[in-house]
Amino acid sequence: MRDYAVALLIKFIMITAILSFVLGAFYGIPFSHVFTISILITGFSFIGDVFLLPFVSNALATIADFGLAWFGVWALSTYLFPQLLPIGTASILSAGLIAFGELFFHRYMQRKIFDPRAEEQVERKPLSQNQLQTEFSSELDSVPEDEQSKDGRND
């Protein structure tokens, strides 16, 4: 359970930092609104990660997170912010940066949450005892002797 709480905190910090940068620095949105949007997007996105990520690829989960982040920022921005802001641009930029961060977050989730023993197994995996090698001899690749004498080649 502690691993889930750490992962949720990492995701929340990542989303809050990105939204603070995009919405706060570029569009002057107050931090209280950024914080509210971050909580909601983090909650819905983390639920999706926990239930969907074990069954789908990282790319598909990232696309879903992009859509969720875009829609979440856009929908909540139309409710919270004045209509003078270019909400479409802010939501696309935020969703793109969040999706980029999600690529790395999903890898973290797959390694630390869903299969924490995967790293240990890769590092400690013994070499297989049945290591077979194939050898080719020159007889298989060479031209028959009667044709070698015609070509002037001698091995």
Secondary structure, 3 states (H helix, E strand, C coil): CHHHHHHHHHHHHHHHHHHHHHHHHHHCCCHHHHHHHHHHHHHHHHHHHHHHCCCCCHHHHHHHHHHHHHHHHHHHHHHHCCCCCCHHHHHHHHHHHHHHHHHHHHHHHHHHHHCCCHHHHHHHCCCCCCCCCCCCCHHHHCCCHHHHHHHCCCC
